[in-house]
Amino acid sequence: MEGSLLVRRDRERIADMLEAAEKIRVRVARGRARFDADEDLQIVLTHLIQVLGEAAARVSPELAAAHPHLPWRALAGMRNRVVHEYFEIDLEILWAAASQEVPALAVQLRAVQTTEDA
């Protein structure tokens, strides 16, 4: 029974990450100029990166070991930097993560989701 709880928890974490990635995709589609000019958009993307990192930090060691190609620790590390070094956030890095890395991550997460659901 405990194993099934881990799988369920992992499924929820992957779903959380995919939901955050989709919300990021929608906001990134507004464009870089809008991002640069809109502090609210910057704050929202920062929060969504936090959500991604928090969910990544909470996946089970078994899931992380089964999918070592995913940057679990890097995602958790980015979350920690955004939370603990809030006044040091580099908007260039935030935009690059949101516009380039998150879409690629979403593809990988969908593959993991499909594998876990099989």
Sequence and secondary structure as in RCSB ss.txt:
>XXXX:A:sequence
MEGSLLVRRDRERIADMLEAAEKIRVRVARGRARFDADEDLQIVLTHLIQVLGEAAARVSPELAAAHPHLPWRAL
AGMRNRVVHEYFEIDLEILWAAASQEVPALAVQLRAVQTTEDA
>XXXX:A:secstr
 HHHHHHHHHHHHHHHHHHHHHHHHHHHTT HHHHHH HHHHHHHHHHHHHHHHHHHTS HHHHHH TTS HHHH
HHHHHHHHHTGGG  HHHHHHIIIIIHHHHHHHHHHHHHHHH 
